Amino acid sequence: MLHHVGIVCRAPAASPDADGDGIADTAPPTDKAQCRYGGWANFNNPSFRNQGKCVSYVTGGEGTRRPPHPPIKKGTT
């Protein structure tokens, strides 16, 4: 069994319910450390299925805040 002494995982302070689900929204994670040790489960705007999805969001991977790349035009010269 692993014991993590002195590590507290909390989501940032709650904000209004912008998505209308009846639960006050948390601010999105801004650091990988907020996703570790179950911290990923404390977020609801966006919410994450697991720690990896949360870390990917923070580091700019899948499901990020960044806008998508423009579409590639095929067949143009």
C-alpha positions as a LaTeX table, in Angstrom:
\begin{tabular}{lrrr}
\hline
Residue & $x$ (\AA) & $y$ (\AA) & $z$ (\AA) \\
\hline
Met1 & 0.00 & 0.00 & 0.00 \\
Leu2 & 1.30 & 3.43 & $-0.91$ \\
His3 & 1.04 & 6.30 & 1.52 \\
His4 & 1.37 & 9.86 & 0.31 \\
Val5 & 2.17 & 12.00 & 3.31 \\
Gly6 & 1.58 & 15.72 & 3.15 \\
Ile7 & 0.00 & 15.77 & $-0.32$ \\
Val8 & $-3.33$ & 17.50 & $-0.58$ \\
Cys9 & $-5.25$ & 17.35 & $-3.87$ \\
Arg10 & $-7.93$ & 19.95 & $-4.22$ \\
Ala11 & $-9.61$ & 21.53 & $-7.19$ \\
Pro12 & $-9.49$ & 25.32 & $-7.38$ \\
Ala13 & $-12.30$ & 27.29 & $-5.74$ \\
Ala14 & $-15.76$ & 26.80 & $-7.18$ \\
Ser15 & $-17.38$ & 29.31 & $-9.50$ \\
Pro16 & $-20.98$ & 29.73 & $-10.72$ \\
Asp17 & $-22.75$ & 26.93 & $-12.56$ \\
Ala18 & $-22.06$ & 28.06 & $-16.15$ \\
Asp19 & $-22.93$ & 24.69 & $-17.72$ \\
Gly20 & $-26.29$ & 24.41 & $-15.93$ \\
Asp21 & $-25.75$ & 20.95 & $-14.43$ \\
Gly22 & $-26.67$ & 22.06 & $-10.90$ \\
Ile23 & $-23.10$ & 21.75 & $-9.60$ \\
Ala24 & $-20.81$ & 24.77 & $-9.11$ \\
Asp25 & $-18.04$ & 24.68 & $-11.71$ \\
Thr26 & $-14.40$ & 24.29 & $-10.78$ \\
Ala27 & $-11.69$ & 26.20 & $-12.59$ \\
Pro28 & $-9.82$ & 23.97 & $-15.06$ \\
Pro29 & $-6.47$ & 22.52 & $-13.96$ \\
Thr30 & $-3.41$ & 24.64 & $-14.70$ \\
Asp31 & $-0.66$ & 22.29 & $-13.54$ \\
Lys32 & 0.01 & 18.54 & $-13.87$ \\
Ala33 & 0.31 & 18.25 & $-10.09$ \\
Gln34 & $-3.38$ & 19.12 & $-9.74$ \\
Cys35 & $-4.23$ & 15.96 & $-11.71$ \\
Arg36 & $-2.19$ & 13.55 & $-9.60$ \\
Tyr37 & $-3.29$ & 11.38 & $-6.66$ \\
Gly38 & $-6.96$ & 11.48 & $-7.64$ \\
Gly39 & $-7.04$ & 15.25 & $-8.17$ \\
Trp40 & $-8.33$ & 14.72 & $-11.71$ \\
Ala41 & $-11.67$ & 13.57 & $-10.27$ \\
Asn42 & $-12.23$ & 16.94 & $-8.55$ \\
Phe43 & $-12.68$ & 18.87 & $-11.80$ \\
Asn44 & $-16.03$ & 19.30 & $-13.54$ \\
Asn45 & $-15.40$ & 22.05 & $-16.12$ \\
Pro46 & $-13.99$ & 20.18 & $-17.93$ \\
Ser47 & $-14.27$ & 16.79 & $-16.27$ \\
Phe48 & $-11.81$ & 13.95 & $-16.95$ \\
Arg49 & $-12.13$ & 10.17 & $-17.22$ \\
Asn50 & $-8.69$ & 9.56 & $-15.71$ \\
Gln51 & $-5.40$ & 11.17 & $-14.67$ \\
Gly52 & $-3.91$ & 10.88 & $-18.15$ \\
Lys53 & $-6.74$ & 12.88 & $-19.75$ \\
Cys54 & $-6.29$ & 15.60 & $-17.13$ \\
Val55 & $-2.51$ & 15.78 & $-17.63$ \\
Ser56 & $-2.99$ & 15.86 & $-21.42$ \\
Tyr57 & $-5.35$ & 18.81 & $-21.05$ \\
Val58 & $-2.82$ & 20.75 & $-18.98$ \\
Thr59 & 0.16 & 19.97 & $-21.21$ \\
Gly60 & $-1.60$ & 20.81 & $-24.46$ \\
Gly61 & $-2.45$ & 17.33 & $-25.64$ \\
Glu62 & $-5.87$ & 15.81 & $-26.24$ \\
Gly63 & $-8.84$ & 18.00 & $-25.34$ \\
Thr64 & $-6.85$ & 21.15 & $-24.76$ \\
Arg65 & $-7.86$ & 24.76 & $-24.47$ \\
Arg66 & $-5.86$ & 25.58 & $-27.62$ \\
Pro67 & $-7.79$ & 26.15 & $-30.85$ \\
Pro68 & $-7.61$ & 23.33 & $-33.40$ \\
His69 & $-5.24$ & 23.45 & $-36.35$ \\
Pro70 & $-6.76$ & 24.79 & $-39.57$ \\
Pro71 & $-7.87$ & 22.08 & $-41.99$ \\
Ile72 & $-5.34$ & 20.86 & $-44.55$ \\
Lys73 & $-6.46$ & 21.51 & $-48.12$ \\
Lys74 & $-5.77$ & 18.52 & $-50.31$ \\
Gly75 & $-5.31$ & 18.65 & $-54.05$ \\
Thr76 & $-4.42$ & 22.33 & $-54.32$ \\
Thr77 & $-1.25$ & 23.44 & $-56.08$ \\
\hline
\end{tabular}
